[in-house]
């Protein structure tokens, strides 16, 4: 099975979005460089950020998100973001009415089922879990192997927390990697078992 990674860009004070679910400047580092990160050239980062991010993105086979993120993005119009093969959506509701049944999205009830389905689909590739409430639930359930954060120099003060509503202590190793990009600090921690 591939590694399960909880990931997102995050403010210095630990938020992945503001109170209105807006990321504000959290993704500015993805358009502030001169090295194309994606095939379309819409994302441009510093060489340092490219060297750290591109190999990680290339290993992702499946992303796990909550229904809230799915609804906010309108399900990415049925196309997984960033060229990822599949998206597993944690939800208690069925797929939206009129949803294309051939789209590579899988709707499951609960984080345990989501991780199991994601690992089945990903094989040896990485399972990425979006930070926030679902990510915090996956961490609390003991399924997360690594935590990756792209820390952006902004303070939100309040909003949607990186670890969601986790209410217990979880020890991390390292950090195993600390990479300074342009307007971003890339961090990677292994979860202590």
ABEGO torsion letter per residue (X at the ends): XBBBBBBBBBBAAGBABBAAGBAEAAAAAAAABABBABAAGABBBBAAAAAAAAAAAAABABBBBBAAAAAAAGGGGGBBBGGBABBBBBBABBBBBGBBAABBBBBBBEAAAAAAAAAAAAEABBBBBBBEAAAAAAAAAGABABBBBBBBBBBAGBEBBAAEABABBBBBBOBABBBBBBGBBBBBBBBBX
